[in-house]
């Protein structure tokens, strides 16, 4: 069965928040205590395996309530289900997306999973006490960094059902680091689910950096909230175009894994000589260019489908 992992990131992502600071009288630009600024808090949603952008949703500057997050994810998954009815969709995000309403909703859905961070509390620390103390004893004995994983079932007082919780206890010379995640995926090993499933979402930070820093999507200078949402959509279109260029046209080159800033500077921004003639406009590219080979191969990949389509139409016309 095909699986699609949709990575979710909004504010409060290991202090790497996707806040869009505002400096005017923008509608719904609220003061955020964490950033000490008036801002928006847009939500970025990416396809976790390929990095394709699913959507970007502008939100007011306060932290989103879990009920709002649940409704958003329910609408998104219901829409995706229309196009991929048999695909298993796994949502993963930080502890902010550990929504009780969403977890309860997934229990009645088929092929819907989640891996999210979970804020620690006294009960979780008590359930993970054996694992934590074992890691500390081993570190004290051998003086080498220790990392231990353990999973157990946990049910908060207001939740409808138990969920699988994984604890990571890491002890180094810097101290003890305890992290929790919660999931409804029970067919995977504890370590693999944490390291290969949950930690893989770290690549999303680079995608947000491409979107926000290199494509300037944090510019929200319009007065109306809807206008700023439209601006965010325009920046998202730019992300989709450059991401498609990177993964399809530049596939196999050294720029297939480059940042969007590198692609902008070395591939897109190329000086040309434009000649205006009587019957045509001639564009001459530079003869010596460091990315000449990549540009030629990219042009050939773009022109090939058009040539095939013309040939296909010609054959159909001839047969008719």
Secondary structure, DSSP 8 states (H G I E B T S, - for coil): --EEEEEEE-S-STT---EEE--S--TT-EEETTTTEEEEE-EEEEETTT--EEEEE---SS---HHHHHHHHHHHHHHHHHH-TT-EEEEEE-GGG--HHHHHHHTTSSSEEEEEEE---HHHHHHTHHHHHHHHHHHHHH-S-EEEEEEEEE--TT-SS-EEEEEEEEEETTEEEEEEEEES--SS-HHHIIIIIIGGGGGHHHHHHIIIIIS-TT----SSHHHHHHHHHHHHHHHHHHHHIIIIISTTSTTTTS-HHHHIIIII---EEEEE-SS-EEEEE-SS-TTHHHHHHHHHHHHHHHHHHHHHHHHHHHH-
